[in-house]
Amino acid sequence: MFTTVERGRVRDKLVAAAKADPRIAAAGFAGSSAYGEEDEWSDIDLALGLAPSVDYDDVVAAWTESLYREHGAGTHLDVRAGSTLFRVFLLQGTLQVDIAFWRAEEFGATGPRFEVLFGKANDVEKTQPPVAANLIGWAWLYALHARSSIGRGRVWQAEYMISGMRDQVFALACLRHDVPAVQGRGMDDVPPDAAAPLMAALVRSRPREW
């Protein structure tokens, strides 16, 4: 397990590298990395705004090589949102480092926690919470498939569907109580009396005949 000192050392080196790289026009921290809100479990979320004239893929490749060579990355995962690549690195000691590669005109705060380190941040569209009607639709769809999975004796599929249904209902509770409704981020902030009924949707046993 990494220490906060080790995380700080990696974070500072990444920021210094961004400032020294002429291909990077702007940079910022996102999530808990912004404004010093980390706890001992937090990862590093660094957003890079690429200069307009650079080759996007070349910058991604160079930074990826650096994460492996200088910071001991073991592997990485790519997540895309529009034209932006979020490359998630796993370092030794289980430190997660998220590097977002933004095109110059798209660099900016898409959420409430974003700290500009240098360069210009554009006024960009903010990420919207999920639509309640879509969550409701997914909830009843999971419920139907949970029923059919149980009827067919498909134990693990049934558990998967029940968990999926519960997650959609929990997200609806998050919307109602004005806390983040994606990736489980607001679940623990839902009032206990609203969260308690969802305990019944935790799969605890299986019928004896299965």
Residue frames relative to the residue before (quaternion, step in Angstrom):
aa qw qx qy qz dx dy dz
M 1.0000 0.0000 0.0000 0.0000 0.00 0.00 0.00
F 0.4410 -0.7012 0.4965 0.2595 3.58 -0.84 0.98
T 0.3637 -0.6951 0.5682 0.2485 3.54 -1.27 0.37
T 0.6360 -0.5256 0.3887 0.4100 3.57 -1.24 0.31
V 0.6006 0.5516 -0.3556 0.4567 3.58 1.13 -0.60
E 0.6559 0.4989 -0.3062 0.4766 3.59 0.94 -0.89
R 0.6441 0.5149 -0.3238 0.4639 3.58 0.95 -0.84
G 0.6557 0.5171 -0.3113 0.4536 3.57 0.94 -0.84
R 0.6355 0.5304 -0.3242 0.4579 3.55 1.04 -0.78
V 0.6577 0.4927 -0.3032 0.4825 3.59 0.95 -0.88
R 0.6465 0.5311 -0.3172 0.4466 3.58 0.91 -0.93
D 0.6780 0.4934 -0.2975 0.4564 3.59 0.87 -0.93
K 0.6488 0.5101 -0.3208 0.4647 3.59 1.00 -0.77
L 0.6431 0.5200 -0.3232 0.4599 3.59 1.01 -0.77
V 0.6543 0.5014 -0.3125 0.4720 3.58 0.96 -0.85
A 0.6457 0.5153 -0.3181 0.4651 3.59 0.97 -0.85
A 0.6474 0.5152 -0.3164 0.4640 3.58 1.01 -0.80
A 0.6398 0.5232 -0.3229 0.4611 3.58 1.02 -0.79
K 0.6655 0.5044 -0.2996 0.4614 3.58 0.96 -0.87
A 0.7053 0.4660 -0.2546 0.4696 3.57 1.08 -0.73
D 0.6272 0.5485 -0.3255 0.4470 3.58 1.25 -0.34
P 0.3421 -0.7754 0.4882 0.2085 3.65 -0.41 1.12
R 0.6002 0.5679 -0.3570 0.4356 3.58 1.25 -0.28
I 0.6579 0.4652 -0.2962 0.5128 3.59 1.30 -0.25
A 0.2117 -0.8137 0.5346 0.0853 3.57 -0.53 1.21
A 0.8013 0.0258 0.0155 0.5975 3.58 1.15 -0.50
A 0.0331 -0.7890 0.6132 0.0181 3.54 -1.23 0.45
G 0.0342 0.8010 -0.5968 0.0318 3.53 -1.20 0.52
F 0.4174 -0.6592 0.5586 0.2814 3.52 -1.33 0.31
A 0.1432 -0.7744 0.6112 0.0791 3.55 -1.10 0.74
G 0.7871 0.3237 -0.2321 0.4709 3.55 -1.30 0.29
S 0.8207 -0.2119 0.1649 0.5044 3.54 -1.08 -0.76
S 0.5430 0.6155 -0.4051 0.4027 3.60 1.21 -0.28
A 0.6236 0.5641 -0.3373 0.4232 3.57 1.15 -0.59
Y 0.8753 0.0682 -0.0708 0.4735 3.53 -1.10 0.88
G 0.6161 -0.6166 0.3384 0.3545 3.58 1.07 0.72
E 0.3773 0.7539 -0.4615 0.2761 3.58 1.05 0.75
E 0.3879 0.7503 -0.4724 0.2519 3.60 1.21 0.20
D 0.1750 -0.6949 0.6700 0.1940 3.48 -1.39 0.27
E 0.7616 -0.3993 0.2382 0.4515 3.59 -1.23 -0.07
W 0.6926 0.4768 -0.2721 0.4679 3.60 1.21 -0.41
S 0.5005 0.7094 -0.4073 0.2834 3.59 1.19 -0.35
D 0.3573 -0.6960 0.5792 0.2291 3.51 -1.27 0.57
I 0.5055 -0.6060 0.5021 0.3537 3.56 -1.29 -0.29
D 0.0642 -0.7859 0.6150 0.0064 3.57 -0.80 1.06
L 0.0413 0.8135 -0.5734 0.0871 3.56 -0.26 1.29
A 0.1621 -0.7810 0.5995 0.0665 3.56 -0.80 1.07
L 0.1327 -0.7927 0.5933 0.0441 3.55 -0.84 1.02
G 0.1980 -0.7550 0.6147 0.1137 3.55 -0.94 0.95
L 0.2852 -0.7980 0.5095 0.1491 3.57 -0.42 1.21
A 0.5408 -0.6050 0.4772 0.3372 3.55 -1.13 0.72
P 0.6328 -0.6039 0.3329 0.3522 3.61 -1.00 0.80
S 0.7567 0.4414 -0.2247 0.4268 3.60 0.90 -0.84
V 0.5685 0.6360 -0.3874 0.3496 3.61 1.19 -0.19
D 0.5103 -0.6043 0.5108 0.3371 3.54 -1.32 0.32
Y 0.4578 -0.7298 0.4423 0.2495 3.57 -0.48 1.26
D 0.7082 0.4761 -0.2729 0.4443 3.56 0.74 -1.07
D 0.6238 0.5429 -0.3434 0.4452 3.58 1.05 -0.69
V 0.6490 0.5106 -0.3162 0.4671 3.58 1.00 -0.82
V 0.6413 0.5194 -0.3201 0.4653 3.57 0.94 -0.89
A 0.6686 0.5050 -0.3017 0.4550 3.58 0.90 -0.93
A 0.6665 0.5089 -0.3087 0.4490 3.60 0.92 -0.87
W 0.6829 0.4701 -0.2923 0.4767 3.57 0.91 -0.86
T 0.6164 0.5375 -0.3458 0.4600 3.58 1.05 -0.67
E 0.6453 0.5121 -0.3143 0.4717 3.57 0.93 -0.89
S 0.6532 0.5219 -0.3108 0.4522 3.58 1.00 -0.81
L 0.6427 0.5229 -0.3320 0.4508 3.59 0.96 -0.81
Y 0.6746 0.4724 -0.2960 0.4839 3.58 1.01 -0.73
R 0.7251 0.4581 -0.2554 0.4463 3.57 0.84 -0.98
E 0.7990 0.3379 -0.1595 0.4711 3.59 0.76 -1.00
H 0.7965 0.3030 -0.1455 0.5026 3.59 1.07 -0.61
G 0.4960 -0.7168 0.4000 0.2831 3.58 1.25 0.24
A 0.1822 0.7890 -0.5639 0.1622 3.59 0.96 0.75
G 0.3245 -0.7609 0.5338 0.1755 3.55 -1.03 0.82
T 0.7723 -0.1127 0.1027 0.6167 3.54 1.13 -0.72
H 0.1467 -0.7864 0.5860 0.1288 3.57 -1.26 0.02
L 0.2438 -0.7396 0.6135 0.1308 3.52 -1.34 0.42
D 0.2648 -0.7694 0.5628 0.1454 3.57 -0.97 0.86
V 0.0235 -0.7571 0.6528 -0.0084 3.54 -1.00 0.95
R 0.1404 -0.8134 0.5620 0.0539 3.58 -0.78 1.00
A 0.0232 -0.7482 0.6630 0.0100 3.51 -1.19 0.76
G 0.7992 -0.0797 0.0030 0.5958 3.54 -0.22 1.26
S 0.7852 -0.2753 0.2224 0.5082 3.57 -0.81 -0.99
T 0.5792 0.6013 -0.3616 0.4150 3.59 1.30 0.01
L 0.2334 -0.7525 0.6030 0.1252 3.54 -1.00 0.91
F 0.1276 -0.7376 0.6596 0.0674 3.53 -0.96 1.00
R 0.0727 -0.7978 0.5984 0.0110 3.57 -0.41 1.21
V 0.1678 -0.8132 0.5567 0.0264 3.53 -0.54 1.27
F 0.1405 -0.8150 0.5614 0.0306 3.56 -0.51 1.24
L 0.2172 -0.7329 0.6293 0.1403 3.54 -1.18 0.71
L 0.1617 -0.8050 0.5685 0.0514 3.55 -0.52 1.24
Q 0.6592 -0.4619 0.3935 0.4441 3.53 -1.31 0.16
G 0.7500 0.3240 -0.2686 0.5103 3.55 -1.00 0.81
T 0.4936 -0.7050 0.3742 0.3454 3.56 1.41 0.24
L 0.3616 0.7060 -0.5277 0.3039 3.61 1.08 0.52
Q 0.2312 -0.7641 0.5921 0.1106 3.56 -0.87 1.04
V 0.0585 -0.7844 0.6175 0.0025 3.54 -0.90 1.00
D 0.1301 -0.7914 0.5959 0.0411 3.57 -0.59 1.19
I 0.0602 -0.7770 0.6266 0.0120 3.57 -0.74 1.08
A 0.1330 -0.7835 0.6045 0.0554 3.57 -0.66 1.14
F 0.1858 -0.7857 0.5853 0.0744 3.56 -0.79 1.07
W 0.0548 -0.8278 0.5572 -0.0354 3.54 -0.21 1.35
R 0.4397 -0.6326 0.5595 0.3058 3.55 -1.12 0.64
A 0.6881 -0.5461 0.2860 0.3826 3.55 -1.07 0.85
E 0.7353 0.4456 -0.2486 0.4460 3.59 0.80 -0.98
E 0.7012 0.4569 -0.2619 0.4805 3.59 1.24 -0.29
F 0.4963 0.6735 -0.4260 0.3444 3.59 1.25 -0.15
G 0.4308 0.6740 -0.5119 0.3132 3.57 -0.77 1.07
A 0.6568 -0.5211 0.3778 0.3929 3.55 -1.32 0.07
T 0.1273 -0.7930 0.5933 0.0549 3.57 -0.63 1.14
G 0.7591 0.2440 -0.1566 0.5828 3.57 1.32 -0.11
P 0.7052 -0.5042 0.3028 0.3960 3.59 -1.27 0.14
R 0.7458 0.3571 -0.2139 0.5200 3.60 1.14 -0.50
F 0.3372 0.7124 -0.5383 0.2983 3.53 -0.17 1.34
E 0.0823 -0.8037 0.5893 -0.0062 3.56 -0.75 1.12
V 0.3003 -0.7544 0.5586 0.1693 3.57 -0.60 1.15
L 0.2667 -0.7772 0.5547 0.1314 3.57 -0.81 1.05
F 0.7523 -0.1976 0.1184 0.6173 3.55 1.06 -0.76
G 0.7040 0.4391 -0.3369 0.4450 3.55 -1.25 0.40
K 0.5786 -0.5981 0.4492 0.3250 3.53 -1.37 -0.10
A 0.2146 -0.7486 0.6156 0.1209 3.54 -1.00 0.93
N 0.3569 -0.7403 0.5348 0.1965 3.56 -0.88 0.97
D 0.4897 -0.6059 0.5300 0.3350 3.53 -1.30 0.34
V 0.0461 0.8346 -0.5409 0.0933 3.57 -0.06 1.31
E 0.6440 -0.5277 0.3893 0.3939 3.54 -1.29 0.37
K 0.3952 -0.7293 0.5157 0.2144 3.55 -0.92 0.95
T 0.5521 -0.5908 0.4776 0.3436 3.54 -1.19 0.62
Q 0.2867 -0.7856 0.5308 0.1371 3.56 -0.79 1.05
P 0.5247 -0.6153 0.4706 0.3531 3.62 -1.10 0.58
P 0.6362 -0.5337 0.3751 0.4120 3.59 -1.17 0.38
V 0.4920 -0.6493 0.4990 0.2957 3.54 -1.21 0.57
A 0.5290 -0.6696 0.4199 0.3091 3.57 -0.77 1.04
A 0.6488 0.5332 -0.3326 0.4291 3.60 0.90 -0.86
N 0.6445 0.5114 -0.3253 0.4661 3.59 1.05 -0.71
L 0.6362 0.5197 -0.3275 0.4668 3.58 1.02 -0.79
I 0.6359 0.5203 -0.3232 0.4695 3.57 0.99 -0.82
G 0.6555 0.5239 -0.3121 0.4455 3.57 0.94 -0.88
W 0.6690 0.4797 -0.3002 0.4819 3.56 0.93 -0.87
A 0.6181 0.5591 -0.3498 0.4277 3.60 1.01 -0.74
W 0.7182 0.4201 -0.2831 0.4770 3.61 0.78 -0.90
L 0.6003 0.5475 -0.3698 0.4508 3.59 1.13 -0.53
Y 0.6419 0.4975 -0.3140 0.4918 3.59 1.00 -0.83
A 0.6397 0.5413 -0.3311 0.4337 3.58 0.97 -0.84
L 0.6431 0.5180 -0.3223 0.4628 3.61 0.96 -0.83
H 0.7117 0.4427 -0.2668 0.4758 3.56 0.89 -0.90
A 0.5595 0.5568 -0.3954 0.4696 3.60 1.17 -0.40
R 0.6512 0.5196 -0.3158 0.4541 3.58 0.93 -0.90
S 0.6983 0.4589 -0.2880 0.4679 3.61 0.82 -0.94
S 0.6249 0.5331 -0.3464 0.4531 3.61 1.05 -0.66
I 0.6369 0.5120 -0.3213 0.4784 3.56 1.03 -0.80
G 0.6633 0.5220 -0.3035 0.4421 3.56 0.95 -0.92
R 0.7135 0.4362 -0.2450 0.4906 3.58 1.10 -0.66
G 0.4768 -0.6848 0.4320 0.3423 3.56 1.27 -0.08
R 0.4254 0.6902 -0.4680 0.3516 3.58 1.20 0.54
V 0.2431 -0.8505 0.4475 0.1314 3.53 0.31 1.34
W 0.7459 0.4126 -0.2455 0.4616 3.58 0.63 -1.06
Q 0.6162 0.5239 -0.3521 0.4710 3.57 1.07 -0.62
A 0.6267 0.5325 -0.3306 0.4630 3.57 1.03 -0.76
E 0.6494 0.5105 -0.3210 0.4633 3.57 0.95 -0.86
Y 0.6299 0.5435 -0.3217 0.4520 3.56 1.00 -0.85
M 0.6935 0.4777 -0.2760 0.4634 3.57 0.87 -0.96
I 0.6437 0.5121 -0.3267 0.4655 3.60 0.98 -0.79
S 0.6492 0.5036 -0.3164 0.4741 3.58 0.97 -0.84
G 0.6421 0.5263 -0.3223 0.4548 3.58 0.99 -0.79
M 0.6388 0.5149 -0.3158 0.4765 3.57 1.00 -0.84
R 0.6598 0.5154 -0.3082 0.4518 3.58 0.90 -0.92
D 0.6503 0.5277 -0.3240 0.4401 3.58 0.95 -0.82
Q 0.6473 0.5083 -0.3253 0.4657 3.60 1.01 -0.74
V 0.6581 0.4958 -0.3089 0.4750 3.58 0.97 -0.83
F 0.6287 0.5256 -0.3308 0.4680 3.57 1.04 -0.76
A 0.6340 0.5224 -0.3306 0.4646 3.59 1.01 -0.78
L 0.6194 0.5286 -0.3415 0.4694 3.58 1.06 -0.69
A 0.6336 0.5142 -0.3275 0.4763 3.58 1.02 -0.77
C 0.6231 0.5332 -0.3401 0.4602 3.59 1.04 -0.72
L 0.6376 0.5171 -0.3286 0.4670 3.58 0.96 -0.82
R 0.6656 0.5230 -0.3082 0.4342 3.55 0.87 -0.94
H 0.7699 0.3418 -0.1801 0.5080 3.57 0.99 -0.79
D 0.4836 -0.7312 0.3972 0.2716 3.55 1.28 0.50
V 0.4903 0.5741 -0.4942 0.4310 3.56 0.80 1.09
P 0.6894 -0.4868 0.3102 0.4375 3.63 -1.14 0.44
A 0.2130 -0.8244 0.5210 0.0597 3.54 -0.83 1.06
V 0.6366 0.4949 -0.3473 0.4788 3.60 1.18 0.40
Q 0.8591 0.1440 -0.1177 0.4769 3.55 -1.24 0.66
G 0.6212 -0.5927 0.3360 0.3872 3.58 1.12 0.58
R 0.3835 0.7804 -0.4442 0.2159 3.57 1.28 0.08
G 0.7732 0.3471 -0.2003 0.4915 3.59 1.05 -0.59
M 0.3869 0.7680 -0.4565 0.2282 3.58 1.26 -0.08
D 0.7159 0.4527 -0.2622 0.4623 3.57 0.89 -0.90
D 0.6483 0.5007 -0.3173 0.4779 3.57 1.29 -0.08
V 0.4702 0.6385 -0.4549 0.4052 3.58 1.29 0.05
P 0.5539 -0.6225 0.4212 0.3581 3.64 -0.86 0.84
P 0.6073 -0.6065 0.3706 0.3549 3.61 -0.95 0.83
D 0.6654 0.5059 -0.3270 0.4408 3.61 0.93 -0.75
A 0.6583 0.4783 -0.3125 0.4900 3.60 1.19 -0.44
A 0.6899 0.4778 -0.2750 0.4692 3.57 1.11 -0.68
A 0.5614 0.6620 -0.3788 0.3210 3.59 1.06 -0.72
P 0.6686 0.5065 -0.3423 0.4234 3.68 0.78 -0.80
L 0.6283 0.5561 -0.3429 0.4224 3.58 1.12 -0.54
M 0.4830 0.6526 -0.4404 0.3832 3.58 1.26 -0.19
A 0.6172 0.5687 -0.3395 0.4247 3.56 1.12 -0.64
A 0.6663 0.4960 -0.3008 0.4685 3.58 1.23 -0.36
L 0.4857 0.6170 -0.4599 0.4147 3.58 1.24 0.35
V 0.3671 -0.7342 0.5270 0.2202 3.58 -0.73 1.04
R 0.0848 -0.8391 0.5372 -0.0072 3.57 -0.58 1.18
S 0.8108 0.0733 -0.0056 0.5807 3.60 1.11 -0.51
R 0.2942 -0.7202 0.5930 0.2076 3.53 -1.36 0.03
P 0.5980 -0.5634 0.4102 0.3960 3.59 -1.11 0.56
R 0.5969 -0.6111 0.3878 0.3462 3.56 -1.05 0.75
E 0.6709 0.5231 -0.3142 0.4213 3.59 1.04 -0.70
W 0.5944 0.5664 -0.3768 0.4288 3.62 1.21 -0.19
